[in-house]
Amino acid sequence: MHPTTRTRSPQGAETMRLEIKTADELRDPDLEARWAERREGPQAEVLRYILGAFAERGGPIPIGDIEAALAGRTAAQVRQELATLDEKDLILLEEGEVRLAYPFSAMPTPFVVRLQDGRERFACCAIDALGIPAMLNARVVVRSRCQHCGEPLELAVDAAGPLGADEVMVWVGRRGPGERRACTSL
């Protein structure tokens, strides 16, 4: 079956049949390998610090804070490693601070993750929001709105995935070669 098939209902209304796949069927080993490669290298410790800082206090994270926390490196080394992370599209570095470090965004997005202690973080996209519990090994609540009808959505999610969400369907699109940075819908 083609992923999308348009037909007419008996009443003449156009309907659309979509191919439904499991999460395992959507996995892309090549993409996973590219992401793993991008996270390797001397900048891995810098990225771990940034992700921990986003989780702990939110963002943006000033470059000066990163330099101070990684006292074993010179400021020039930290800035070079930050530039490498930005070039690899793992962070967004602007005006002297890290404003985005996948899966976290310092800028408001439609995807809000409430941590166990009540603090909230913005996620770059729905998939990132669903991945934060596994990263933190914690239960969170993900809030957003349906991209189709605007209804509020709220999911309790732990490291294994959404709780009690057997009937939840996620709409997934493919990234084009020119698309980068945080998405605003899924």
trRosetta pair geometry for C-beta under 8 A, 3 or more apart (Angstrom, degrees):
i j d omega theta_ij theta_ji phi_ij phi_ji
1 5 6.5 -74 -173 -31 97 132
1 17 7.6 -74 179 118 133 123
1 19 6.0 161 99 -90 109 102
2 5 5.5 120 65 -68 100 87
2 19 7.6 -133 118 -41 32 119
3 18 6.8 0 166 -155 68 63
3 19 4.4 -81 -132 14 56 123
4 16 6.1 -16 -165 -171 94 106
4 17 7.3 151 -156 78 42 54
4 18 5.9 -8 -102 -106 72 67
4 19 7.4 -89 -53 -2 45 86
5 16 7.1 150 77 -159 44 55
5 17 4.5 -12 60 56 98 104
6 14 6.1 -9 -171 -171 105 104
6 15 7.3 156 -155 82 56 43
6 16 5.4 -26 -100 -102 68 75
6 17 7.9 -164 -76 19 22 73
7 14 7.5 152 84 -155 32 57
7 15 5.4 -22 69 64 81 93
7 16 7.7 159 23 -91 69 27
7 17 6.6 29 5 -12 113 107
8 12 5.8 -19 -175 -144 117 34
8 13 6.9 146 -156 72 67 31
8 14 6.0 -44 -99 -98 66 50
8 15 7.0 132 -126 15 15 85
9 12 6.8 -37 69 32 75 20
9 13 4.6 2 31 56 118 85
9 14 7.8 -112 -1 -48 83 4
9 15 5.2 88 -49 -27 92 122
20 169 7.6 -71 -127 -133 110 115
21 25 3.9 -122 -175 87 108 131
21 26 5.5 127 111 -52 127 87
22 25 4.8 100 54 3 73 101
22 26 7.3 -142 98 -3 42 88
23 26 5.7 -62 -152 38 36 110
23 27 7.1 58 148 -45 65 87
24 27 5.8 -27 -159 -6 39 117
26 172 6.2 44 -142 79 147 168
27 32 7.1 0 -174 -34 93 130
28 31 3.8 49 99 14 118 115
28 32 6.5 162 89 -15 63 83
29 32 5.5 -55 -144 39 35 114
29 33 6.2 37 156 -22 67 104
30 33 5.7 -53 -149 35 30 111
30 34 6.5 31 152 -19 64 104
31 34 5.7 -53 -149 35 33 111
31 35 6.4 33 153 -18 66 104
32 35 5.8 -53 -148 36 32 111
32 36 6.4 33 153 -20 65 105
33 36 5.7 -52 -147 35 32 112
33 37 6.4 33 154 -19 64 106
34 37 5.7 -55 -149 37 31 112
34 38 6.4 33 153 -22 65 106
35 38 5.7 -55 -149 34 32 112
35 39 6.6 27 155 -18 65 107
36 39 6.0 -62 -153 35 31 108
36 40 6.9 37 151 -32 64 103
37 40 5.9 -51 -155 18 35 115
38 88 4.3 152 -159 179 104 125
38 89 7.4 -42 -162 57 151 78
38 90 5.9 169 143 -56 116 116
39 44 6.0 70 160 -111 72 93
39 47 6.5 -126 -146 82 81 166
39 90 6.8 132 -90 -110 69 146
40 44 6.2 -16 -141 -63 27 123
41 44 6.1 147 65 -29 50 90
41 84 7.1 -104 109 144 147 148
42 45 7.4 -39 176 20 52 100
42 81 6.2 -106 107 -103 92 117
43 46 4.9 -53 -162 40 65 119
43 47 6.0 68 140 -25 83 99
43 81 3.8 166 -105 -163 91 96
43 82 7.6 172 -139 -56 118 28
43 84 5.0 -151 -46 81 153 124
43 85 5.2 -165 165 -54 141 95
44 47 5.7 -54 -149 36 33 112
44 48 6.4 36 152 -21 66 103
45 48 5.6 -49 -147 34 34 113
45 49 6.5 36 153 -20 64 102
45 70 7.0 121 125 -121 112 124
46 49 5.8 -53 -153 34 32 112
46 50 6.4 31 151 -19 65 106
46 66 6.6 49 -152 -174 92 122
46 70 6.5 -22 -97 -65 77 160
46 78 6.5 151 -111 -141 128 73
46 81 4.6 138 -5 128 158 133
46 82 6.5 -123 163 -68 146 66
46 85 6.6 -128 100 -37 120 140
47 50 5.6 -54 -147 36 33 112
47 51 6.3 31 157 -17 67 106
47 85 5.8 167 -78 -115 99 134
47 90 6.1 -32 -117 140 128 139
47 91 7.3 -150 -114 -41 85 116
47 101 7.1 166 -151 -159 74 120
48 51 5.9 -55 -145 38 29 109
48 52 6.3 30 156 -18 64 109
49 52 5.8 -60 -151 39 29 111
49 53 6.2 28 154 -20 66 108
49 66 6.3 122 111 -136 132 83
49 69 5.6 147 -163 113 137 137
49 70 6.3 -99 -38 -58 167 107
50 53 5.7 -56 -148 36 30 111
50 54 6.4 31 154 -19 65 103
50 61 5.7 -168 -137 51 80 162
50 66 6.7 0 -77 -105 87 121
50 85 7.8 131 11 159 157 167
50 91 6.4 -30 147 -96 165 136
50 98 5.5 -48 -144 105 126 171
50 101 4.7 179 134 -101 119 164
51 54 5.7 -50 -148 35 32 111
51 55 6.4 30 154 -16 64 106
51 101 5.7 -139 -79 129 66 130
51 104 7.1 151 -133 9 63 124
51 135 7.4 -108 175 176 129 133
52 55 5.7 -57 -148 39 31 110
52 56 5.9 22 158 -14 67 114
53 56 5.8 -59 -137 44 28 106
53 57 6.0 -36 -175 39 67 100
53 59 7.4 85 117 -85 96 79
53 61 4.9 79 112 -106 141 133
53 65 7.1 118 -137 127 153 130
53 66 7.8 -97 -14 -84 159 80
53 69 7.8 -127 -68 -36 126 169
54 57 7.7 -85 -124 60 13 60
54 58 6.5 22 -156 -139 52 21
54 59 5.0 -13 -112 -44 87 105
54 61 6.8 -80 -62 -40 75 121
54 101 5.6 -153 -33 55 147 117
54 104 3.8 138 166 86 145 168
54 106 7.7 -111 -122 -65 100 81
54 121 6.8 86 160 -142 88 133
55 104 7.2 -129 -59 -64 60 145
55 115 7.7 114 -168 -94 76 142
55 121 7.1 -39 -116 -67 44 158
55 135 7.7 -147 -83 119 134 114
55 136 6.0 162 -143 -94 137 116
58 104 8.0 -165 -140 -174 49 130
58 106 6.9 108 163 -118 81 77
58 119 7.3 -137 -47 174 107 119
58 121 6.0 -162 -105 -105 82 83
59 97 7.7 143 -178 159 93 111
59 98 6.4 -87 -145 99 127 82
59 99 6.4 139 143 -142 128 33
59 100 7.6 160 103 -75 164 28
59 101 7.2 159 -74 12 150 100
59 104 6.2 128 -9 137 127 119
59 105 7.3 -122 56 150 132 22
59 106 3.3 -99 103 -78 103 104
60 97 4.0 68 146 146 130 130
60 98 6.0 167 -164 76 84 48
60 99 4.7 -32 -104 -96 115 60
60 106 4.0 19 -62 -114 66 173
61 65 5.8 -114 -176 70 79 129
61 66 6.2 79 143 -52 114 102
61 97 6.1 159 75 -166 38 86
61 98 4.4 -7 55 50 98 105
61 101 7.6 4 15 -17 129 132
61 106 7.8 -150 -10 -66 64 133
62 65 4.7 99 67 -1 86 101
62 66 7.4 -155 99 -3 50 84
62 96 6.4 1 -148 139 77 92
62 97 4.9 -48 -99 -101 46 97
63 66 5.6 -57 -155 36 40 112
63 67 6.2 41 150 -20 71 104
63 78 7.3 135 -172 127 89 118
63 79 6.9 39 -165 -94 133 83
63 82 6.6 -33 -121 -64 103 173
63 93 7.8 58 -75 -148 109 109
63 96 5.2 -100 8 -171 115 66
63 97 6.3 -122 -23 -88 73 41
63 98 7.5 119 -72 -26 65 81
64 67 5.6 -51 -144 36 33 113
64 68 6.3 32 156 -18 66 107
64 96 7.8 14 -17 175 89 107
65 68 5.8 -56 -147 38 30 110
65 69 6.2 27 156 -18 65 110
66 69 5.9 -57 -145 38 29 109
66 70 6.3 0 164 6 65 112
66 78 5.8 155 120 -175 103 130
66 82 7.0 99 106 -73 160 125
66 98 7.3 81 -47 -12 138 123
67 70 6.5 -75 -142 52 23 90
67 73 7.7 -115 -139 87 61 97
67 75 4.9 16 -137 -111 136 79
67 78 4.8 -172 -96 56 73 164
67 79 7.9 4 -80 -45 111 80
68 71 6.9 2 -176 -71 37 83
70 73 4.8 -4 135 28 110 113
70 78 5.8 144 72 -94 132 118
73 77 4.1 -122 -175 85 103 129
73 78 5.1 123 111 -53 128 85
73 81 7.6 -32 -173 1 159 137
74 77 4.7 101 53 2 77 100
74 78 7.2 -143 94 -2 43 84
75 78 5.7 -54 -149 38 34 111
75 79 6.2 32 154 -18 67 108
76 79 5.8 -56 -145 39 30 110
76 80 6.3 32 155 -20 64 106
77 80 5.7 -56 -148 36 30 110
77 81 6.3 26 155 -15 66 107
78 81 5.8 -58 -148 40 30 109
78 82 6.2 33 153 -20 65 106
79 82 5.5 -50 -145 36 32 114
79 83 6.4 37 153 -21 63 103
80 83 5.6 -52 -150 34 32 113
80 84 6.5 34 150 -20 64 103
81 84 5.5 -49 -149 34 35 114
81 85 6.5 37 152 -18 65 103
82 85 5.7 -52 -148 37 33 111
82 86 6.3 34 152 -18 65 105
82 91 7.0 -67 -157 74 73 146
82 93 5.6 103 160 -91 106 147
82 98 7.2 -122 -145 -74 114 106
83 86 5.6 -54 -147 38 32 112
83 87 6.2 34 153 -21 65 107
83 93 7.2 -83 -92 43 46 161
84 87 5.6 -53 -145 37 31 113
84 88 6.2 22 156 -11 65 109
85 88 5.8 -61 -145 44 29 106
85 90 4.6 -82 -168 66 82 111
85 91 4.6 33 132 17 114 112
85 93 7.6 103 83 -36 96 118
86 89 7.6 34 177 -76 34 29
86 90 7.6 -92 -72 51 22 69
86 91 5.5 -60 -80 78 63 87
86 92 6.7 88 -128 -125 90 24
86 93 4.3 -67 -81 12 136 112
89 180 5.6 -113 -122 -153 131 108
89 181 7.2 -117 -149 -64 100 52
90 101 6.9 18 145 -147 73 70
90 102 6.1 -98 -157 26 54 106
91 98 5.1 -46 -173 -145 128 110
91 100 6.2 155 -162 88 51 64
91 101 4.6 -9 -107 -97 89 77
91 102 7.7 -124 -78 3 45 72
92 98 7.0 117 70 -162 52 60
92 99 5.0 -54 93 65 105 91
92 100 3.7 39 21 41 113 107
92 101 7.8 -132 20 -57 67 48
92 181 6.2 56 -81 -124 128 105
92 182 7.8 -62 -27 -17 144 100
93 97 7.5 178 -149 91 60 28
93 98 5.8 -35 -97 -99 69 63
93 99 7.5 154 -107 13 18 82
94 97 6.8 -26 72 63 61 72
94 99 5.3 -13 35 -3 107 131
97 106 7.8 -18 134 14 119 171
98 101 5.7 25 161 -47 126 108
98 106 7.7 132 112 -21 60 130
99 105 7.3 13 148 -160 72 65
99 106 4.6 -103 -156 42 61 121
99 107 6.1 37 171 -28 110 97
100 104 7.0 -178 -152 98 50 60
100 105 4.9 -5 -113 -115 90 70
100 106 6.6 -115 -65 13 53 81
100 107 7.1 -32 -67 16 100 100
100 124 6.4 80 -159 -91 115 112
100 181 6.9 76 86 -151 165 87
100 182 5.9 -128 -134 -40 148 116
101 104 5.4 8 65 57 78 97
102 124 5.7 -40 -114 -2 73 150
102 128 6.2 -117 -159 -115 79 128
103 123 5.2 -13 154 -145 100 91
103 124 5.7 -127 -163 15 54 100
103 125 8.0 -100 -151 39 89 67
103 128 3.2 166 -149 -168 105 102
103 129 7.1 -176 165 -54 128 32
103 131 5.5 171 -64 75 155 112
103 132 5.5 -131 84 -69 141 85
103 135 6.9 -165 18 -13 123 154
104 121 5.7 -55 -129 175 102 124
104 122 7.0 95 -164 76 62 63
104 123 6.7 -60 -103 -109 40 49
104 124 7.2 30 67 -33 7 87
104 128 7.8 -160 -45 163 31 129
104 132 7.8 92 -69 -103 80 117
105 108 7.8 -129 114 -13 117 2
105 109 5.1 77 61 -22 150 124
105 122 4.4 -65 70 106 94 110
105 123 6.7 68 10 157 98 9
105 124 5.0 129 -44 -81 112 64
105 182 5.5 44 -90 -93 135 154
106 122 7.2 134 -119 48 3 120
107 122 6.8 -107 83 91 41 158
107 182 7.5 -171 63 41 116 159
108 122 5.8 -159 -130 -93 33 149
109 112 7.8 174 75 -59 75 59
109 122 4.5 125 25 -178 94 114
109 123 6.4 -107 75 72 139 46
109 124 6.4 180 -78 -131 169 22
109 125 7.5 -97 173 -72 145 37
109 182 6.3 -106 -97 169 134 138
109 184 6.9 -147 -148 -120 86 61
110 144 5.2 65 143 -145 90 96
110 145 6.3 -87 -167 30 115 89
110 184 6.4 87 -2 -173 114 67
110 185 7.0 28 35 -87 150 62
111 122 6.6 100 78 -165 70 64
111 123 4.1 -64 113 61 121 98
111 124 7.5 -15 55 66 133 21
111 125 6.4 99 -6 -177 154 13
111 126 5.8 -161 -97 -82 136 49
111 128 7.1 115 107 71 154 95
111 129 4.3 -125 175 -54 125 135
111 142 6.7 -18 -166 -165 87 99
111 143 7.7 152 -155 78 40 50
111 144 5.0 -13 -100 -83 62 117
112 120 5.4 -10 -173 -168 103 119
112 121 7.5 148 -158 76 56 37
112 122 6.2 -39 -101 -101 59 59
112 123 7.6 -166 -86 10 11 86
112 129 7.9 36 57 -122 18 130
112 142 7.3 147 80 -158 50 49
112 143 4.6 -17 64 61 102 99
112 144 7.0 168 21 -69 72 61
113 120 6.7 147 77 -156 46 63
113 121 4.9 -22 63 64 101 87
113 122 7.5 154 17 -111 85 10
113 123 5.3 78 -24 -36 116 109
113 129 5.3 -173 -67 -143 107 85
113 132 5.2 17 -145 59 165 162
113 140 5.1 4 -173 165 95 142
113 141 7.4 152 -158 77 49 46
113 142 5.6 -18 -102 -102 72 71
113 143 7.9 -173 -77 21 27 71
114 118 6.5 -22 -173 -145 101 34
114 119 7.4 157 -154 83 57 34
114 120 5.1 -31 -98 -96 65 82
114 140 6.1 155 74 -171 51 81
114 141 4.4 -8 53 58 109 98
114 142 7.9 -155 19 -71 73 25
114 143 6.9 47 -16 -8 105 110
115 118 7.0 -32 72 39 74 19
115 119 4.8 -2 40 63 119 84
115 120 7.2 -158 5 -83 80 28
115 121 6.8 58 -37 -3 104 104
115 136 7.5 -86 -127 147 104 170
115 138 6.8 20 -154 120 82 144
115 140 5.7 -39 -106 -113 40 100
116 138 5.5 -105 -26 -180 119 121
116 139 6.1 83 -83 68 102 77
116 140 7.0 -87 -46 -88 65 59
121 132 7.3 168 78 -138 131 155
123 126 7.5 99 103 -95 129 17
123 128 4.3 174 179 102 105 102
123 129 3.6 179 48 -73 164 75
123 132 6.2 -111 -94 -36 122 129
123 142 7.5 -20 7 -131 144 105
124 128 4.5 66 47 14 88 164
124 181 7.9 -144 -154 166 121 55
124 182 4.0 -130 -153 -119 90 96
124 183 6.9 75 151 29 85 66
125 128 5.0 98 50 10 68 103
125 129 7.1 -123 101 -7 36 89
125 182 6.5 -180 -44 -161 85 72
125 183 4.5 36 -92 54 123 102
125 185 8.0 7 -138 92 93 9
125 186 5.7 114 179 -68 103 108
126 129 5.5 -52 -149 33 34 114
126 130 6.5 29 155 -15 66 105
126 142 7.9 90 -146 170 68 140
126 144 6.6 -48 -98 -24 94 169
126 170 6.9 176 127 -144 138 112
126 186 4.1 -73 20 -8 126 154
127 130 5.8 -57 -151 39 32 109
127 131 6.4 29 151 -19 64 111
127 172 7.9 66 -65 -114 121 103
127 186 6.8 148 -22 -116 84 141
128 131 5.6 -62 -148 38 33 111
128 132 6.8 52 154 -42 65 91
129 132 6.1 -34 -156 2 33 115
129 142 4.5 104 156 -133 121 125
129 144 7.3 -167 16 -42 174 123
129 157 7.8 119 139 27 80 160
130 133 7.5 -47 -178 21 39 102
130 142 6.6 -24 -75 -57 59 164
130 155 7.9 -8 -98 94 88 143
130 157 5.9 -138 -135 -145 62 157
130 161 7.1 13 -175 -136 107 66
130 162 7.0 -49 -131 -47 107 90
131 134 5.6 -58 -163 40 57 111
131 135 6.1 58 143 -24 81 105
132 135 5.4 -56 -146 37 36 114
132 136 6.0 11 164 0 71 112
132 140 6.0 -8 99 16 113 161
132 142 8.0 144 41 -83 119 106
132 157 7.9 86 63 96 85 131
133 136 6.2 -68 -139 52 28 94
133 137 7.5 71 166 -107 59 9
133 138 5.8 -123 -142 74 69 56
133 139 6.3 25 -136 -115 123 26
133 140 5.0 -142 -77 15 96 103
133 157 4.8 -157 -15 121 147 94
133 158 5.3 -167 170 -165 142 21
133 159 5.2 -139 135 -73 92 44
134 137 7.1 20 -165 -75 29 51
134 159 4.6 103 -103 -149 56 71
134 160 7.9 122 -87 -51 94 21
136 140 7.4 77 57 -43 136 120
137 159 5.3 7 -127 -77 52 136
138 158 7.4 -117 129 -139 25 69
138 159 7.4 90 21 -52 24 92
139 156 6.6 4 -176 -178 106 94
139 157 7.1 165 -153 87 60 41
139 158 4.4 -30 -97 -94 80 88
139 163 7.8 13 -140 -29 112 135
140 156 7.7 171 90 -153 37 52
140 157 5.6 -18 64 64 82 90
140 158 7.8 151 17 -91 61 40
141 154 6.1 -1 -179 -171 105 95
141 155 7.1 161 -157 81 58 41
141 156 5.6 -32 -101 -98 75 60
141 157 7.4 143 -108 17 24 78
142 153 7.8 -17 112 118 87 98
142 154 7.2 163 83 -151 51 45
142 155 4.8 -10 56 59 100 94
142 157 5.5 28 -10 -1 112 129
143 152 7.1 -18 -163 -171 95 96
143 153 6.8 154 -154 86 46 62
143 154 5.1 -6 -102 -102 79 80
144 152 7.9 159 93 -156 32 54
144 153 5.0 -12 67 60 75 110
145 150 5.3 -8 171 -156 125 45
145 151 6.6 157 -159 76 75 31
145 152 5.7 -48 -102 -101 75 43
145 153 6.2 160 -113 7 18 90
146 149 4.8 9 95 48 132 79
146 150 6.1 -45 65 10 84 13
146 151 4.6 27 11 47 122 82
146 152 8.0 -49 -6 -4 81 6
146 153 5.9 117 -52 -43 70 115
147 171 7.2 -107 52 52 129 134
147 185 4.7 100 -118 -157 137 117
147 186 6.7 -167 -26 54 147 58
155 162 4.8 -49 -178 -129 126 112
155 163 7.6 149 178 38 77 69
155 165 5.9 18 -138 -78 114 141
155 168 7.1 42 -104 -101 132 157
156 162 7.1 107 77 -157 50 64
156 163 4.5 -34 94 42 102 119
156 164 7.3 40 54 33 108 102
157 161 6.5 -69 -148 171 88 28
157 162 5.0 -42 -98 -93 85 53
157 163 6.7 -161 -93 -6 28 81
158 161 7.3 -5 62 45 64 29
158 163 6.2 60 -2 -54 98 107
161 165 7.5 -121 140 51 96 120
162 165 3.5 -10 122 19 127 146
162 168 6.0 -9 89 29 162 157
165 168 3.9 -9 174 -6 103 129
170 186 7.0 -34 -172 132 91 130
171 186 6.2 141 78 126 79 77
172 186 6.8 -24 -102 176 49 97
173 186 7.3 -171 15 -167 91 50
175 179 4.8 -134 -164 71 90 127
176 179 4.9 98 55 -10 78 107
179 183 7.7 26 175 -86 126 98
183 186 6.8 98 109 -74 135 67
